[in-house]
Amino acid sequence: MFALTFWYGTIPTRNLVETDSLSSSPDYFITDVKVREFDSSGQLIETLDAEQTLHYIAKSRTLLEKPSIERQSTSGSWSAKAEKGVIEDGSSDILLTENARATKKYLQSEDIQLSADNVHYLDKDQSLTSYGNATLISPQGNTTAGEITTYINSEEVVMTGSVRGQYETVR
């Protein structure tokens, strides 16, 4: 009896969930996310809202469900939303995917809208780059291109790859 008890106690334990499935699962998730960032004087400079975030430690990234972002700058502001989003760990860049839309509001000129499969905010050059069915909508008309980049702190817009425009003349 002692030998049977000893032998039973030495059987290796098994995980209830396979290790492979755990490595592809999020290490945490948060629902109804509302993040606010302020500058040193207390002025609101950025908001990020999402229905849910899922962090994956193995991929060093956070996936966003239905993200919505607004950012204030000295030359105006911009806002964007999409069905999905990605933020890499340690980065301030945000990739919005699936039905991405962005609006850039200028202080001195009329607003522009961007729509695309993907809109990528790059913090280091303060830009929004749209690609995949990229369209720029302005009061002058609509322009499509392979890629459309607008810079947050200027009125510069760069379009590359099959640029096509449709504009109306004012009578």
LINRA-V548876 format. One record per run of one state. SS is the DSSP state (helix for helix, strand for strand, loop for the rest). FROM is the first residue (numbers start at 1). LEN is the number of residues. Records with the same first field share a line. If there is no record, write none. Layout:
SS: FROM-LEN  FROM-LEN
This chain:
loop: 1-1  10-9  24-4  39-5  57-4  66-2  74-2  82-2  89-5  107-5  123-4  139-2  152-5  161-3  168-4
helix: 2-8  19-5
strand: 28-11  44-13  61-5  68-6  76-6  84-5  94-13  112-11  127-12  141-11  157-4  164-4
